[in-house]
Amino acid sequence: MTDTVLIAYKTYAGSTGEVAEWIASVLREEGIPVEVRPLREVRDVRPYRAVVLGAPMRRFRWEPEVVKFLKKHREALGRIPVAYFTVSLTMQEDTEDRRRLVESWMKPARAIVPPVRVGLFAGRMDYSKLSPIDRFIIRNLMKIPEGDYRDWDAIRAWSRELAGVLKERS
């Protein structure tokens, strides 16, 4: 096992990947070696001392690919600290009700591997990065306006808190 923390993420329009890179930069500032990889490229988690998994919320659930990944690597992940973060436009307004709602969508993942920390962050809506059907639904039915709703200060604060937890467990 190395001293490295893996940040693995699933992204559709790039927002979650950018958040993953931001978290990595904060962990590195805290002296923690980090490797950032798209989830589809991760074959084995055993070399890492901790894993941070990030994915967007889509259709009122956390990305199913992450849940499959957790099931596949459950045994190895159960031996190391695991943290989750999600990017969801539901978090545009960071209220207790919205936090409870987004956390409820993560219950299947939490049941497989309980995380040491969970970060809930707003995302970015860029219509040009969506498929035509998603663009139609989001623009016309859900009426979500374009914009970057990410709170980089909140992401930094969560990342620093996570760094403290990881340092305690090393």
C-alpha positions in Angstrom: 0.0 0.0 0.0 1.3 3.5 -0.9 0.8 6.7 1.1 -1.3 8.0 -1.8 -5.0 8.9 -1.6 -7.1 8.2 -4.7 -9.7 10.6 -5.9 -11.9 8.8 -8.4 -14.8 10.6 -10.1 -17.5 10.2 -12.6 -18.4 13.3 -14.6 -20.7 14.1 -17.5 -20.1 17.8 -18.3 -16.8 18.3 -16.4 -18.0 19.9 -13.3 -17.4 17.0 -11.0 -14.0 16.4 -12.5 -13.1 20.1 -11.7 -14.3 19.6 -8.1 -12.1 16.5 -7.8 -9.1 18.4 -9.0 -9.8 21.2 -6.5 -10.1 18.7 -3.7 -6.8 17.2 -4.8 -5.1 20.6 -4.8 -6.2 21.2 -1.2 -5.1 17.8 0.0 -1.7 18.4 -1.6 -1.5 21.7 0.2 -2.0 19.8 3.4 0.9 17.5 2.5 -1.2 14.5 1.3 -0.1 12.7 -1.9 -3.0 12.4 -4.2 -3.8 10.7 -7.5 -6.9 11.9 -9.5 -8.5 9.5 -12.0 -11.8 9.1 -13.8 -13.7 6.2 -12.2 -13.7 4.1 -15.4 -9.8 4.0 -15.3 -9.6 2.6 -11.7 -9.1 -1.2 -11.7 -7.8 -1.7 -8.1 -8.1 0.3 -4.9 -5.7 -1.8 -2.8 -2.6 0.3 -3.5 -4.2 3.4 -1.9 -4.4 4.4 1.8 -7.7 6.1 1.3 -10.3 6.7 -1.5 -12.4 9.7 -2.2 -15.3 9.0 -4.7 -17.1 11.8 -6.5 -20.0 11.8 -8.8 -23.0 13.9 -9.8 -26.6 13.4 -8.9 -28.7 12.5 -11.9 -32.4 11.6 -12.0 -32.6 11.7 -8.2 -29.9 9.2 -7.5 -26.2 9.1 -7.1 -24.4 7.9 -10.3 -25.1 4.1 -10.6 -21.6 3.5 -11.9 -20.3 4.5 -8.4 -22.6 2.1 -6.7 -21.4 -0.7 -9.0 -17.8 0.3 -8.2 -18.5 0.2 -4.5 -20.0 -3.3 -4.7 -17.0 -4.5 -6.8 -14.4 -3.1 -4.4 -16.4 -3.4 -1.1 -13.9 -5.6 0.7 -10.8 -3.5 -0.1 -12.7 -0.2 0.6 -13.9 -1.6 3.9 -10.3 -1.6 5.2 -9.4 2.1 4.4 -11.0 5.5 4.9 -13.5 6.3 2.2 -15.1 9.7 1.6 -17.8 10.7 -0.9 -18.7 14.0 -2.6 -21.4 14.8 -4.9 -22.2 17.6 -7.2 -25.9 18.4 -7.5 -27.9 21.4 -8.7 -30.3 20.6 -5.8 -27.5 22.1 -3.6 -27.8 25.6 -5.3 -29.4 26.5 -2.0 -27.6 24.9 0.9 -30.4 24.2 3.3 -31.0 21.5 5.8 -34.0 20.1 3.8 -31.9 20.0 0.6 -29.0 18.3 2.4 -31.4 15.6 3.7 -32.8 15.1 0.3 -29.4 14.7 -1.5 -28.1 12.5 1.4 -31.2 10.3 0.9 -30.2 9.7 -2.7 -26.8 8.5 -1.5 -28.2 5.9 0.9 -27.5 2.9 -1.4 -23.8 3.8 -1.6 -23.6 4.6 2.2 -25.0 1.1 2.9 -22.3 -0.6 0.9 -19.3 1.3 2.3 -19.9 3.8 5.1 -17.9 7.0 4.4 -15.8 8.9 6.9 -17.0 12.2 5.3 -19.6 13.3 2.7 -19.4 16.5 0.8 -22.5 17.9 -0.8 -21.8 20.7 -3.4 -23.7 22.6 -6.0 -22.6 22.2 -9.6 -22.5 24.0 -12.8 -25.1 24.0 -15.5 -23.8 24.5 -19.0 -26.4 23.6 -21.6 -23.8 23.2 -24.3 -22.4 20.2 -22.5 -25.7 18.3 -22.4 -27.3 15.9 -24.8 -30.3 17.4 -26.7 -32.8 15.4 -24.6 -31.2 16.4 -21.2 -30.9 20.0 -22.4 -34.7 20.0 -23.3 -35.6 18.5 -19.9 -33.4 20.7 -17.8 -34.1 24.0 -19.7 -37.9 23.5 -20.3 -39.2 21.2 -17.7 -37.0 21.6 -14.7 -36.3 25.2 -15.6 -32.7 25.3 -14.2 -30.9 28.3 -15.5 -27.3 28.1 -16.8 -24.6 29.1 -14.3 -21.8 28.0 -12.0 -23.2 27.4 -8.6 -20.2 25.8 -7.0 -19.0 27.4 -3.8 -15.2 26.9 -4.0 -14.7 28.2 -0.4 -17.1 25.5 0.9 -15.3 22.8 -1.1 -12.0 24.0 0.2 -13.3 23.9 3.8 -14.6 20.4 3.3 -11.3 19.3 1.7 -9.3 20.7 4.7 -11.6 18.9 7.1 -11.1 15.7 5.1 -7.4 16.2 5.2 -7.5 16.3 9.0 -9.5 13.1 9.1 -7.1 11.3 6.7 -4.0 12.5 8.7 -5.6 11.1 11.9 -6.1 7.8 10.3 -2.6 7.4 8.8 
